Structures are given as C-alpha cells and as structure tokens.
C-alpha cells in the first residue's frame, strides 16, 4: 500500500505515479524502493500511523541523511582541496550544510512541492525543506549506496545549484565575525536563551537574544541554540559592520 494514496485530514496527497515522476526529476534516476522515498517527505507534523500501529515520518531518515551528507562533503572536499587543512575544509562543509543553504537547495529542487506537512503556512517553516532534503539523502543512501548518493549530490545538487568558489570566498560565520568585532571594540557580549516546545512542529525550539554593552543587536530562532545564535549574529552583523572604530581604540 502506498502511503501517498490517501487523504490526511482532507488534504490531498500525491498519487503514486505523480510522486514517482517528480521524484525521478529531482534525482535524475528511477528510484528503487518508492515507499522509502515516500517516508522522506512526511514531516513529523503529518506523522502517519500504519494499521499495525507503527508511526511513520522522516525523522530517522533525516538523522541518517545528515551523517551521510557530512561524509560525502568530507570526502569531496578532501579530494577537491588536496593542500587544505582541517579547519578550512570544516568551515566550507559547515557553510554548505548551513540550514539556510539546505532550505534554498530543497526549494530549488522542488522538494517543497511534494513535502507532506500540517505546519501552517503562516508558521516559520524555514527548516522543513532542508530537513526533508537530508531525509532524501538518507533514502538514496539506503536505496543506492554511498557511491550513488555522492554522485547525486555532487552532480545534481552541488554543481547545479551552488557556486563552490563563491562559498569558499564568502565568510558567513556571523558569530565569529561578531566576536571579532566585540574584541576589537573592547565591548561586552552576551546571549540570552529561551526554550519552548512547539506543538505545531512537535519539538523544542530555541530563541536567543544577542546583547552588546546592554543593547539588543539581534534575535534568532532555531532547532538548536547554535542555529539560533547564528541567526541572531547575522542580524547583529548587518549593524555592526558599518560602525567605525572609536578614537583611542
């Protein structure tokens, strides 16, 4: 039985033939175990309970895909930059698997068009598509193995949608940039945190406020403190980069 040939609370879900067609367009090859890929596009908020009671969503595949993606990029960057040190390769890998980048990739690939979710369109959905992309990578790994998954990511994702040279030259580690600014200006920086359970996403989410010398410079939200810090730091950096050094510093 296909998980997609049904309605979820009145919401139409893709028929099997249409899903296979869209998936083949995304992947560039015919998928093997279609049910495996169907699960990759079921967000936690739309968890399906099978007749025997098992609950199905893409969280486990997302976990696997995250690890596989790190391995693919580590292998690729090791070959691509034979003289680079560990710090450089780690930084470039982090920029590629940045949540904002993964979400943009997912939308460019059309993943947003086949993702099953009950999250309201008015809700902050910035992580849904990137999470589904990682789940898709996990599905390909199980279905086709590491070599095929790496080929998919390099040829149909990295080379098609990303500019690696631009990524290498762009410094998007906003937290590090803010820390450097604070040190140069001899200022005081603190992050304040708040954790809440999001009943829509069905998981904990974090918010953080970046404060410099008792003034709020940025507020960030994310699935982890690290992610929330980066968003807050990004906001702060848009203001800080234009503030000149004061006399005597």
Order of alpha helices (4+ residues) and beta strands (2+ residues): beta-beta-alpha-alpha-beta-beta-alpha-alpha-alpha-alpha-alpha-alpha-alpha-beta-beta-beta-alpha
